[in-house]
Amino acid sequence: MPATTGIQLTAWEIGLWAVLLMCAVAFTVNAVRKGVIHGASDGGRLALQGPLGHRDRDLLKEPDAIFWNIFAGLVVVVPAVVIPALASPAVGLLMLFLGITAAVAAFAVGRNLEQRRQDRSGFTEAAARHDAILARWQRYELDPAKGIDFPGMSDVNVPQTAALVRALQEAQRCRLTAGADYARAVEQLEVAMAQAEAAAGVSAP
């Protein structure tokens, strides 16, 4: 029997919902994938003392960004599946299939692009150096003794520490952006780390 909900959709309206659904799914999958990679590579939030600028706060809000990206995607995805399904169960199943297909395709394409980006010359070496600097930085945040001995490493009111935070953000952005000069960003991060440590009174290794 035909549906009696009173919802009638023309072919072009169904096509519009399909396009909106696939775009929303692709955007959400890509945004969440990047957010998860970002969060995994920087090891979590950075705990800093003192007021933070807008750009510095971007380092701290990744989990919230993932939540809101998922929420924004669902705001489009759910109606794009439910409304056509109320008009016709068959169309609803078609929308569900298109959504799943878009999610799989977006994940596969994103992973492929990520692999190509990582395969570019010098990326692996730069990533290893980047991770080593992040490990050094986190020791000041996670080790209470170091936090007491060198409070300036967590205080963004210190100019060198503020510069280090910006360098951390820039290196992370380059790591996740195809075509960016990641190696140079890591070099600048190494310089910023050395200057911040010197300003905080950390002895050279």
Secondary structure, 3 states (H helix, E strand, C coil): CCCCCCCCCCHHHHHHHHHHHHHHHHHHHHHHHHHHHHHHHHCCCCCCECCCCHHHHCCCCHHHHHHHHHHHHHHHHHHHHHHHHHHCHHHHHHHHHHHHHHHHHHHHHHHHHHHHHHHCCCHHHHHHHHHHHHHHHHHHHHCHHHHHHCHHHHECCCHHHHHHHHHHHHHHHHHHCCCCCHHHHHHHHHHHHHHHHHHHCCCCC
